[in-house]
C-alpha cells in the first residue's frame, strides 16, 4: 500500500478523504502546511498532498524528491504557489484538481455581493443587539446594473449567468476571449469604467499580479463593488484600502488576500501582532472578508477527494494523467504540439 503525506489537514479534509479512500492509501495526516520546515514529515511517504497555501519552492521540491517522492497531488485548482521549473528539473510530477465545484465559488461570490449591497452583515450584527433600526442600511437593486466579469472560465461563466438571472448587463474581459460563451467582451479599462460590480475569476500569473492596482482603480466607475474569490495577489491591497477610504470603491467582498498564507484557515483571534492592512480592511463597514471558504461545500469536498485519489491512482498505475501540469504547460519555453509528450503518451513526463 502506498503512503500519502497529507499536509494542511482540516477536519473536513480528513472526513471526505477517509470516506472515499477505502483503504487504497495509507494516508498520514498532518495539520502543518507543506513548507521546507515540514519536509521531515514526508519521510517514508510515496506521495505528498498539499493545498493552496503551501510554499512549494525549489527547496521543498528537491526535499520531496530526495525522500523518494515523485508525485505531488495538489488538492486545489490554483498552482501559483508551485515552482514548476524546479519540479521539472527535479523530476517531480504535479497533478491538481482543476474543477471541484465551480458553482460553489460562483455562488459564494454572489453571496458576498448580495450581503454587501443590502448590508446584510451590518443588519445581522445590529439585530443581535436587539437594534432594529434601518438607518444606514439602504442598498441598491442589482437589476439593471452592469456586472464586469474578469476571467471567463467555468466559474466566471457561472457567475455571469447568476448576474444575468438578476437582470444585470454583463461585460467580460479575458486574455483569451471565448466567443462561444455569448458574452460581450471588452477591454479591461472599459469594463472597469462601466461596471457597477467587478468580480475577479482569473488565475494569478505574472501578467495578472496586481491587475487591480491604483491605476486600474482610478479608471473604475466611482463607488463600484469589487468581489474577489480567485487569488489575493490579483489586487493591490494597499491601493484597495485607499480607494475604499476615498469612496472610489463602494464596497469589497474578499474571499482571498495576498498575504493570506499566514492568517487564513486558522483561529488567529488571540494574535496581537496582526497584519496591518488586513486589520484595516476587516474593520471597514463596507468590507466583508471570508477566509478562502468559497470552495467549502459538501459537493466540492467530495469532488476534491475523488479527483485527488483518482490522480494518484493514475500516476501509480502508469495511466495517462488528465490533470497533470508542468513547467512546459505553464510557462516558457512552450514546446510545439509535436514535441508535447502528453499529446502522445498522456503524460507531460514519461515514466513514473
Secondary structure, DSSP 8 states (H G I E B T S, - for coil): -EEEEE-S--HHHHHHHHHHHTTSEEEEE-SS--SGGGGGGGTT-SEEEE-TT--B-HHHHHHHHHTT--EEEESSS--TTB-HHHHHHHT-EEE--S-S-HHHHHHHHHHHHHHHHTTHHHHHHHHHTT----TT------TT-EEEEE--SHHHHHHHHHHHHTT-EEEEE-TT--GGG--EE--HHHHHHH-SEEEE-----TTTTTSBSHHHHHHS-TTEEEEE-S-GGGB-HHHHHHHHHHTSEEEEEES--TTGGGTTTS--TT-SS--HHHHHHHHSTTEEE--S-TT-SHHHHHHHHHHHHHHHHHHHHT---TTB--HHHHSSS---GGG-HHHHHS-SSS--
